[in-house]
Amino acid sequence: MNVSCIFKTFFPLAVVALLVGCAQKPQALYNFGGYSESYYAYEQEPSEEKLLELQKAIEEAIAHADQSVSKRVPPGMYANLGYIYLKQGNTDGAIQSFEKEKSIYPESAHFMDRIINKIQMSENSAGGDS
């Protein structure tokens, strides 16, 4: 086989392989939205205003994740939202967020169950005192 024949045979294959390899855009595994920036801002200056901004960023990331290709938020995002709800006294919202975290990331089930049980025990003991 001469060089010209090898070139004519393998060059088009190499071009096709290169184009196919470059054409595929990698998909993001998770949808963070503005979560990272809001979380950093809250950690730098914890305040009620920054906490509300963080809550809004998480809720928006969750809403956008439902519409995106991956349809997933990163591990811990629902748990973080649940913690915010708990700090605000919204125990129902907190439990729902912890349950959602547990359903998406089963490896968190033990921890989420412990938090949910503590919330429920706290509510039961507060209800029994009145």
N, C-alpha and C positions, 0 to 999 in steps of 0.2 A: 504494500500500500504506500502510495506516495504522500507527501506532505499536503498537497492540494486536496486530495481525497479525504484525508483525515480532518483537515480544516473545514471542508464543506459538510462533513458528517457531524462533527462534534460542536462546532461553533453555534449553529442554531439551537442545539440542545442546551448549551451553556447559557445562551441568551434567554431562552424560555425559562430555565430553572432560576435564573437571576431575577427575572421579572415576576415570576410567581412568588418567590421568596420575599421580594420587596413589596409586593402588592398587599400583603396581609398586615393590617394595622393591629397591633396588640390591644386587646380589650382590658380595661381596668378591672381589677378583681373586686374592688369595693368602691362605693360612692361616699366620699368624705364631705362633699359640699364645702361650706365655710367652717366646718367643725374645728379644724386644726387651728385656724387663726383665732377663732372665738375662744377656744379653750386656753390658748396661750395668753390671750388678753386677760381672761378671767384669772388665770394663775398669777399673772404679773400684778394685777390690781383687783383683788376680790371685792366686789361690791354687788349690791342688788341689781344695779343696772347691767353690769357685765354678766351676771348670772342669767338675767332675762335674755340678753343677746346670745349667750351660749345655748339656752333653751330653744330660742328661735332658730338658730343655726342647725341644731340637731333635728328639730322637727322638719325643717326644710330639706335637709339631707335625706331624711327618711322618706319624705314625699317624693323627692326626685329619684331616689333609689327604686321606688315602686314603678317608675316610668322608664328607668334605664335598662340597658341590656343585662347587666349583672344582677339587678334587682336585690342587691345586698348592701347593707351598711357594714362597716368594720365591727369586729367583735368588741363588745363593751359599750357601744353607742346607746343601745336601748337601756342598758344598766345605768349609764350615766344620766340619761333622761329620767329614769326611775328615781335616781338619787335626788335630782333636782325637784321632781314632783314631791318626794318625801320631805325635803327641806321646806317646801311651800305648804305642807300639810295636806296635800292631795294624795292620800294613801291609796285610793282606788286607782288613780293614774299610775302611781308607783308600782303597784302590784301588777297591773296590766303590762307595763314596760318590762318588769322583771320576768314575767311569764313569756313575753315575746322574745326576750334575750335567750331564755332557756329553750324555746322552741326552735330558734334559728341556730343556736350554738349549744347543742346538747352537753358539751363538755363543761358548760357553766351551770348545769342543773343543780349540782350539790350546793354550790355557793348561793345561787338564786333562791333555792328552796329554804336555805337557812335564813336569808334576809326576809323572805315572805313570811316564814313562821314567826320571826321576831316581831314583824309589823302586826301580824294577827294576834299574837300574844299580848302585845302592848295595847291594841284596841280592846281586846277582851278584858284586860285588867282595868283599863280606864273606864270601860262601860260598867264593870262590876262595882266600882267605887262610888258611883252616883246614886 
